[in-house]
Amino acid sequence: MNGDLTHLDKDGNLHMVDITQKQDTERIAAAHAVIKMNRHTLDAIESGNVKKGNVFAAAKIAGIMAAKRTSELIPLCHNINLTNIELEFKTDREQNCVQILSTVKCLGKTGAEMEALTAVSVAALTIYDMCKAIDKEMVIEQIYLVEKSGGKSGAWKRK
């Protein structure tokens, strides 16, 4: 593990990392989240019987919007030009959950890991919001980076 804390200057003060001299490369990041729920909530989502509307459509749009605004939410993130954002939703009837996967791409000087993580987080929060009237016991968990590629550090994939 790299012990360098890049958001601290030599005196230990927070600062935004200067990426001016870095080369533009294609960067891809994928992130994962899970939202667990009661069986009847999952049934309602799958059958389209949630009163607020299409849960996955709302969550997808929310995740895309959130990824595009990550630098406004995370103080030291750079504003990057995203070239693609994908969100996938998989229902798991054995675990009574929805698995969320985001894949974010950009051509730039810094990676898209935070954007991918923000996308799945806000998508999960949107599912919670859409379904909270029928299930207040939902749990959002397992938010993590799946893989990333591009840049000087190259590719990384969760084992």
LINRAJO-V985784 format. One record per backbone hydrogen bond with DSSP energy under -0.5 kcal/mol. CO is the residue of the C=O (numbers start at 1). NH is the residue of the N-H. If there is no record, write none. Layout:
# LINRAJO-V985784
co->{CO,CO}
nh->{NH,NH}
This chain:
# LINRAJO-V985784
co->{4,5,7,9,13,17,19,25,27,28,29,30,30,31,32,33,34,35,36,38,38,39,40,41,42,43,44,44,45,49,50,53,54,55,56,57,58,59,60,61,62,63,64,65,66,67,69,69,70,70,73,74,78,80,81,84,86,88,90,91,92,92,96,97,98,99,100,101,102,103,104,105,105,106,106,108,112,113,114,115,116,117,118,119,120,121,122,123,124,125,126,127,128,131,131,135,139,139,141,142,144,146,147,148,149,151,156}
nh->{6,8,15,12,9,19,22,108,106,149,104,146,147,102,144,100,141,98,139,41,42,43,44,45,46,47,48,49,48,51,53,55,58,59,60,61,62,63,64,65,66,67,68,69,69,70,72,73,73,74,75,77,80,82,107,105,103,101,99,93,96,97,37,92,35,90,33,88,31,86,29,83,84,27,108,25,116,117,118,119,120,121,122,123,124,125,126,127,128,129,130,131,132,134,135,138,36,141,34,144,32,158,30,156,28,154,148}
